[in-house]
Amino acid sequence: MLNLTNARRIGIVGGDLVGWLAAIELRRVFEPDVDVTVIETPELFSFGLGEGGSRNLVDTLCRNELDLDIFVGEAGATYKLGVLYDNWRGGGISDRYYRLFCGPGIPEIEWRVDGFFPLLSARIAMGEDLHTCVPGFDAIARHASQKDIERLLATGQSGLCRSYHFDAEAFERYLKRVGLSRGIIAHASAVCGMRLDERGCVRSLHLDGEQLEVDFVIDASGFARLGLGSVFGTRWRSFANTLPTDRAITFDLEPSEMCPDPVTRLTAMKAGWMWEVPLNRKITAGYVFSSRYADHAIAVAEVEHRLGHRVQPKHLLSLDQGYFETAWVNNLVALGTASGFVEPLDAALATHTFEQLRNIGRVLTNGGGVVPAHTIEAYNSANARSWTGVRDFLRLHYDCKRNDAPFWRDIAAAELPGGYAELRACFHKRTPRWIDIQPYVGSGWQALFHQLDWISVAASLGVVPAKAARAELRRLSAESRREVQAYLDLLNGTMSRHLPPSGWVH
Ligand SMILES: Cc1cc2nc3c(=O)[nH]c(=O)nc-3n(C[C@H](O)[C@H](O)[C@H](O)COP(=O)(O)OP(=O)(O)OC[C@H]3O[C@@H](n4cnc5c(N)ncnc54)[C@H](O)[C@@H]3O)c2cc1C
């Protein structure tokens, strides 16, 4: 049992975005007379590159009473309504698909039968794009202004949920300002070690020349991984055999003359993929690649060739993808990069981090500060399951039939992780269902990527073939099949592309 009812000092190791967010969450959870101290060292390299927000960002802000308008102003945020995938299916101008942050207001997902969406399956059966059924997609396609998007979202009819692109350093400064105003203490120092008691609980943090007594610790030390890596030596579960990238270069691009796109653009490249995050005054970008197929110079040259102009690389990073098997040890919980790392595809790391944080707050609050050992075990196993879900969802993106470079040919031939291999076999027979994703979620955790996310990527890449969608439609009742047919006839009449004649369902 972890008893924090008499806790007086909470220590947060690392004062980056995750550290300050955790401090604000714990400030809310603990009584005002409990000290929450962020130990931050400005000398160490800050990894704060993350700028493409996740779907659970808004919930994280609102739960912590961080005003959205102020956040937008201070973090230089722009709307993010989803992701545009470019060039993932073999290239060419029309090789684009979207995964949008879908919300209520999409007729195609309001009708669900036996765990699937007949009207979406009808689109897949006919080879139609899925994103065009989202009412608000039109605004994305025409590069609507931020004001127009704001108005569109306010109607409640867009079928979209909001997230944001943001300037990570500005966001961090904002969080720190709020944190300080709420009584969080900032302590400028490096943590050089931790003193454990006989039960393995952290009793104090060794700072430069002093000790900070602690009752509970959040390790947000990023790649330094002070807690799980150095002090506890927790087992690392590597994704190196599953997710192929291990290097990244980052660079900035001039903003386009149009309004910032409300989607993150992810472009498949010869040895990995490139991201572009549109902010108000710049586009932050990077190329994540495999060192087996490219080096820094090759990566830069390929980016310059693709974009048609020179770029100025800012960082070359080595990425070690995987996670610590146990993230909560006694009175220490690791968060963010300190607990694991995956390539920034679909902002999966941020999504996972925000869910970790929500659950730490939930467990401490709901337990009144008293947490049984088996609840900590449940947190750890839910955390591990969630990482596995991230791994499998990201692996799906590489299942894309590209064969124009050794990187893509080797991935196509590589062994699949067990969980994903099984799902893939199911997706050859039918569209992704909630029961497929449910095993990644447990003990009060929420799914990081929803059924529609899986459908959007799997169907667009052809992992769900048209015949699989047709097969599940054939299992509908005669009346439902008529409804599907009427929908297709309507599409046939309103869409410019010619669809095959009626009767395909039978
Ligand atoms: C190439 C790349 C692109 C990314 N893109 C995105 C994106 O688009 N969207 C997104 O959401 N995320 C993205 N991420 C992830 C994002 O950068 C991280 O999630 C984010 O930076 C949070 O990291 P962190 O706070 O866990 O660690 P860090 O940012 O590394 O912070 C760790 C902090 O701990 C401090 N520290 C370390 N050791 C000590 C010590 N001994 N004592 C005291 N302090 C210490 C460091 O100084 C630092 O301030 C990206 C990551 C990479 C690598």
The ligand as an SDF file (V2000), in Angstrom:
LIG
                    3D

 53 58  0  0  0  0  0  0  0  0999 V2000
   11.8380   14.3010  -33.3090 C   0  0  0  0  0  0  0  0  0  0  0  0
   10.7060   14.4480  -32.3450 C   0  0  0  0  0  0  0  0  0  0  0  0
    9.5170   15.0580  -32.7120 C   0  0  0  0  0  0  0  0  0  0  0  0
    8.4500   15.1420  -31.8310 C   0  0  0  0  0  0  0  0  0  0  0  0
    7.2810   15.6610  -32.2420 N   0  0  0  0  0  0  0  0  0  0  0  0
    6.2510   15.6770  -31.4070 C   0  0  0  0  0  0  0  0  0  0  0  0
    5.0120   16.1970  -31.8050 C   0  0  0  0  0  0  0  0  0  0  0  0
    4.8400   16.6500  -32.9300 O   0  0  0  0  0  0  0  0  0  0  0  0
    4.0020   16.2100  -30.9200 N   0  0  0  0  0  0  0  0  0  0  0  0
    4.1550   15.7370  -29.6750 C   0  0  0  0  0  0  0  0  0  0  0  0
    3.2130   15.8150  -28.9150 O   0  0  0  0  0  0  0  0  0  0  0  0
    5.3200   15.2340  -29.2490 N   0  0  0  0  0  0  0  0  0  0  0  0
    6.3560   15.1760  -30.0870 C   0  0  0  0  0  0  0  0  0  0  0  0
    7.5370   14.6690  -29.6770 N   0  0  0  0  0  0  0  0  0  0  0  0
    7.6660   14.2030  -28.3140 C   0  0  0  0  0  0  0  0  0  0  0  0
    7.9390   15.3710  -27.4070 C   0  0  0  0  0  0  0  0  0  0  0  0
    9.1130   16.0350  -27.7570 O   0  0  0  0  0  0  0  0  0  0  0  0
    8.0540   14.8930  -26.0020 C   0  0  0  0  0  0  0  0  0  0  0  0
    6.8870   14.1890  -25.6970 O   0  0  0  0  0  0  0  0  0  0  0  0
    8.1210   16.0670  -25.0610 C   0  0  0  0  0  0  0  0  0  0  0  0
    9.2990   16.7620  -25.3020 O   0  0  0  0  0  0  0  0  0  0  0  0
    8.0670   15.6330  -23.6570 C   0  0  0  0  0  0  0  0  0  0  0  0
    9.2640   15.1510  -23.2860 O   0  0  0  0  0  0  0  0  0  0  0  0
    9.6160   15.0150  -21.7480 P   0  0  0  0  0  0  0  0  0  0  0  0
    9.1820   16.2160  -20.9740 O   0  0  0  0  0  0  0  0  0  0  0  0
    9.1770   13.6870  -21.2860 O   0  0  0  0  0  0  0  0  0  0  0  0
   11.1630   15.0250  -21.8060 O   0  0  0  0  0  0  0  0  0  0  0  0
   12.1590   16.2830  -22.1300 P   0  0  0  0  0  0  0  0  0  0  0  0
   11.4360   17.2310  -22.9970 O   0  0  0  0  0  0  0  0  0  0  0  0
   13.3820   15.6410  -22.5880 O   0  0  0  0  0  0  0  0  0  0  0  0
   12.3090   16.9180  -20.7290 O   0  0  0  0  0  0  0  0  0  0  0  0
   13.0980   16.3620  -19.7370 C   0  0  0  0  0  0  0  0  0  0  0  0
   13.5300   17.4450  -18.7940 C   0  0  0  0  0  0  0  0  0  0  0  0
   14.2000   16.8460  -17.7070 O   0  0  0  0  0  0  0  0  0  0  0  0
   15.3530   17.5950  -17.4340 C   0  0  0  0  0  0  0  0  0  0  0  0
   16.3240   16.7200  -16.7670 N   0  0  0  0  0  0  0  0  0  0  0  0
   16.9740   15.6640  -17.2810 C   0  0  0  0  0  0  0  0  0  0  0  0
   17.7890   15.1300  -16.3640 N   0  0  0  0  0  0  0  0  0  0  0  0
   17.6410   15.8540  -15.2350 C   0  0  0  0  0  0  0  0  0  0  0  0
   18.2300   15.7970  -13.9560 C   0  0  0  0  0  0  0  0  0  0  0  0
   19.1240   14.8890  -13.6260 N   0  0  0  0  0  0  0  0  0  0  0  0
   17.8440   16.7030  -13.0260 N   0  0  0  0  0  0  0  0  0  0  0  0
   16.8870   17.6370  -13.3240 C   0  0  0  0  0  0  0  0  0  0  0  0
   16.3290   17.7340  -14.5380 N   0  0  0  0  0  0  0  0  0  0  0  0
   16.6910   16.8560  -15.4870 C   0  0  0  0  0  0  0  0  0  0  0  0
   15.8160   18.0970  -18.7840 C   0  0  0  0  0  0  0  0  0  0  0  0
   16.6300   19.2310  -18.6670 O   0  0  0  0  0  0  0  0  0  0  0  0
   14.4980   18.4350  -19.4360 C   0  0  0  0  0  0  0  0  0  0  0  0
   14.0880   19.7350  -19.1310 O   0  0  0  0  0  0  0  0  0  0  0  0
    8.6060   14.6130  -30.5310 C   0  0  0  0  0  0  0  0  0  0  0  0
    9.8000   14.0230  -30.1470 C   0  0  0  0  0  0  0  0  0  0  0  0
   10.8440   13.9280  -31.0530 C   0  0  0  0  0  0  0  0  0  0  0  0
   12.1210   13.2710  -30.6560 C   0  0  0  0  0  0  0  0  0  0  0  0
  1  2  1  0
  2  3  1  0
  2 52  2  0
  3  4  2  0
  4  5  1  0
  4 50  1  0
  5  6  2  0
  6  7  1  0
  6 13  1  0
  7  8  2  0
  7  9  1  0
  9 10  1  0
 10 11  2  0
 10 12  1  0
 12 13  2  0
 13 14  1  0
 14 15  1  0
 14 50  1  0
 15 16  1  0
 16 17  1  0
 16 18  1  0
 18 19  1  0
 18 20  1  0
 20 21  1  0
 20 22  1  0
 22 23  1  0
 23 24  1  0
 24 25  2  0
 24 26  1  0
 24 27  1  0
 27 28  1  0
 28 29  2  0
 28 30  1  0
 28 31  1  0
 31 32  1  0
 32 33  1  0
 33 34  1  0
 33 48  1  0
 34 35  1  0
 35 36  1  0
 35 46  1  0
 36 37  1  0
 36 45  1  0
 37 38  2  0
 38 39  1  0
 39 40  1  0
 39 45  2  0
 40 41  1  0
 40 42  2  0
 42 43  1  0
 43 44  2  0
 44 45  1  0
 46 47  1  0
 46 48  1  0
 48 49  1  0
 50 51  2  0
 51 52  1  0
 52 53  1  0
M  END
$$$$
